[in-house]
Amino acid sequence: MPLLSLSGTNDPPWYPVSIARLEGLLEKAIQTGHGYHTAKALRKNIAYNLQYLEFLDRSFQDLKLSGVLKTQTWKVFIIVSCGIIESLLHYLLVRRGLHTTTEWELKVVLPGNTKNVDGEPIKADVHISKKLSKPRLKQMTFDSMIQKAQTKCLLGSKMDLYKDLDQLRDLRNKVHLQAIDEPNDTDWNTIHIEHLRQMYNVVHGVFTSTIFRPSAEEVDYFEYLRKIAKA
């Protein structure tokens, strides 16, 4: 039965799991300390986006969408989900002292002169860096985060979850519309229901895992993710 209500009617609005409840779950694992100073804001951002995932799922159930709009909504679900997982990986890597760091800050680049070597023009630039008083975080790609997480089993010991994440990472890059490898590399041709099922499984697996130690009631927050995975 459709739960989303039309604007301008007297039907009550549909509500996802509340932010307060989601924050209560997230606080079990995401806390300030050990090099991480913005845990409260991170919990809120993840909770907001988890609510949005539940709304997108509800729209799949209640709205009759064209094939293109359905595919684009699947794409948004995957992009938002990957953003959630990436933020969690960043936190876990920092918290456990596994995030890449650097002791140097680039100050200036001195361009070199162009020379011909073996008939090809080359040049060597000089990078001058200043040593920092203490190491600071160095940006990691989503790919490198997933690899490090798999090595350390940060998201649990189920290897299929990391394999799925690696595949979905490529689809997450579809946020860049110009990232096209060949003429038929379109959203319509590359994003399928199987990818959505993979994403549902990953999100469900992560947020019902021992990372957050959810109660039976908290596991039910993510029951909607199991339905499409079984379909």
C-alpha positions in Angstrom: 0.0 0.0 0.0 1.4 3.4 -0.9 2.5 5.4 2.1 3.7 8.7 0.4 1.1 11.4 0.6 0.2 14.0 -2.1 0.8 17.6 -1.2 -2.5 19.5 -0.8 -4.3 16.6 0.7 -5.3 15.9 4.3 -3.4 12.6 4.3 -0.8 12.4 7.0 2.9 12.6 5.9 5.1 9.6 5.7 8.0 9.5 8.1 11.2 7.4 7.9 13.1 6.2 11.0 13.7 9.4 13.0 17.1 11.2 13.1 17.2 10.7 16.9 16.9 6.9 16.6 19.5 6.7 13.9 21.9 8.9 15.9 21.4 6.6 18.9 22.5 3.7 16.8 25.4 5.5 15.2 26.7 6.8 18.6 27.5 3.3 19.6 30.4 3.3 17.1 31.1 6.9 16.1 32.5 9.0 18.9 34.9 11.8 19.3 38.5 10.9 20.2 41.6 9.1 18.9 42.2 11.8 16.3 38.6 12.3 15.3 37.0 15.6 16.4 33.7 16.0 14.5 31.9 12.8 15.4 28.6 14.6 16.2 28.4 16.2 12.8 29.3 13.0 11.1 26.6 11.1 12.9 24.0 13.7 11.9 25.2 13.7 8.2 25.0 9.9 8.1 21.6 9.9 9.7 20.3 12.5 7.3 21.4 10.4 4.3 20.1 7.2 5.8 16.7 8.8 6.0 17.1 9.9 2.4 17.8 6.3 1.4 14.6 5.1 3.1 12.7 7.8 1.2 14.2 6.7 -2.1 13.2 3.1 -1.3 9.7 4.3 -0.5 9.5 6.1 -3.8 10.4 2.8 -5.6 7.4 1.2 -3.8 4.8 4.0 -4.2 5.6 5.8 -7.5 5.1 4.6 -11.1 8.3 5.8 -12.7 9.4 5.6 -16.3 12.4 3.4 -17.1 14.8 6.3 -17.3 13.6 7.9 -14.0 13.7 4.6 -12.2 17.3 4.0 -13.4 18.3 7.5 -12.4 16.8 7.0 -8.9 18.8 3.7 -8.6 21.9 5.7 -9.5 21.1 8.3 -6.8 20.6 5.6 -4.2 24.0 4.1 -5.1 25.8 7.4 -5.0 24.3 8.4 -1.7 25.0 5.0 -0.2 28.6 5.0 -1.3 29.0 8.4 0.2 27.7 7.1 3.6 30.1 4.1 3.4 33.0 6.3 2.4 32.4 8.6 5.4 32.2 5.6 7.8 35.5 4.1 6.4 37.2 7.5 6.8 36.1 7.6 10.4 37.2 4.0 11.1 40.6 4.5 9.5 41.3 7.7 11.4 40.0 6.2 14.7 42.3 3.1 14.3 45.3 5.0 13.2 45.2 3.4 9.7 44.5 6.5 7.6 47.3 7.7 5.3 49.2 10.7 6.7 52.0 13.0 5.5 54.7 14.9 7.2 55.2 17.4 4.4 53.3 20.4 3.0 53.9 21.5 -0.6 55.1 25.1 -0.7 56.0 25.8 -4.3 56.6 24.1 -7.6 59.5 25.4 -9.7 58.8 24.5 -13.4 61.7 22.9 -15.2 62.9 23.5 -18.8 61.6 21.3 -21.6 64.2 19.0 -23.1 64.1 16.3 -25.9 64.9 12.8 -24.8 64.7 10.0 -27.4 62.8 12.4 -29.6 60.1 13.2 -27.0 59.7 16.5 -25.1 60.0 16.1 -21.3 60.6 18.3 -18.3 61.3 17.9 -14.6 59.7 20.2 -12.1 61.1 20.8 -8.7 58.6 20.4 -5.8 59.6 22.2 -2.6 57.9 21.0 0.6 58.0 22.1 4.2 58.1 19.6 7.0 55.2 19.8 9.3 55.4 19.9 13.1 53.3 16.8 13.2 51.8 14.5 10.6 48.4 15.3 9.2 45.9 13.3 7.3 46.5 12.8 3.6 43.4 12.4 1.3 42.6 8.8 0.4 40.6 7.7 -2.6 37.5 5.6 -2.0 39.3 2.8 -3.8 42.3 2.9 -1.3 39.9 3.1 1.6 38.1 -0.1 0.5 41.4 -1.9 0.0 42.7 -0.9 3.4 39.3 -1.8 5.0 39.4 -5.3 3.4 43.0 -5.9 4.6 42.0 -5.0 8.2 38.4 -6.4 8.0 37.1 -3.0 9.2 33.6 -3.8 7.9 33.6 -7.4 9.0 35.0 -10.6 7.6 32.5 -11.1 4.7 34.7 -10.7 1.6 31.7 -10.5 -0.7 30.9 -7.1 0.9 34.2 -5.6 -0.2 33.9 -7.1 -3.7 30.5 -5.6 -4.1 31.8 -2.2 -2.8 34.6 -2.2 -5.3 32.2 -2.8 -8.2 29.7 -0.2 -6.9 32.6 2.3 -6.6 32.8 2.5 -10.3 29.1 3.3 -10.6 29.5 6.0 -7.8 31.8 7.7 -10.3 28.8 8.2 -12.6 28.2 11.3 -10.6 30.6 12.8 -13.2 28.4 12.8 -16.3 31.4 13.3 -18.6 33.2 10.2 -17.3 32.5 8.1 -20.4 34.7 5.3 -21.6 33.0 4.4 -24.8 29.9 5.5 -26.9 27.5 3.2 -25.1 28.7 4.0 -21.6 25.5 5.6 -20.5 23.6 5.4 -17.2 20.8 3.5 -18.9 23.3 0.8 -20.2 25.4 0.5 -17.1 23.1 0.7 -14.0 20.8 -2.3 -13.4 18.6 -3.7 -10.7 21.4 -6.1 -9.7 23.6 -3.2 -8.7 20.8 -1.8 -6.5 20.4 -5.2 -4.8 24.2 -5.2 -4.2 24.0 -1.7 -2.6 21.0 -2.7 -0.4 23.0 -5.7 0.8 26.1 -3.6 1.6 24.2 -0.9 3.5 22.2 -3.5 5.4 25.2 -5.6 6.2 27.2 -2.6 7.5 24.6 -1.0 9.7 23.3 -4.3 11.2 26.8 -5.6 11.9 28.8 -5.8 15.1 30.3 -2.4 14.3 27.2 -0.8 15.7 26.0 -3.7 17.9 22.3 -3.0 17.1 19.4 -4.2 19.2 16.6 -6.1 17.6 14.6 -2.9 17.3 17.5 -1.1 15.6 18.0 -4.0 13.2 14.4 -3.4 12.1 15.3 0.2 11.1 16.9 -1.4 8.0 14.3 -4.1 7.3 13.3 -2.3 4.1 16.7 -3.1 2.6 16.1 -6.8 2.9 13.0 -6.8 0.8 14.6 -5.8 -2.5 17.6 -8.0 -1.8 15.3 -11.0 -1.6 13.1 -10.0 -4.6 
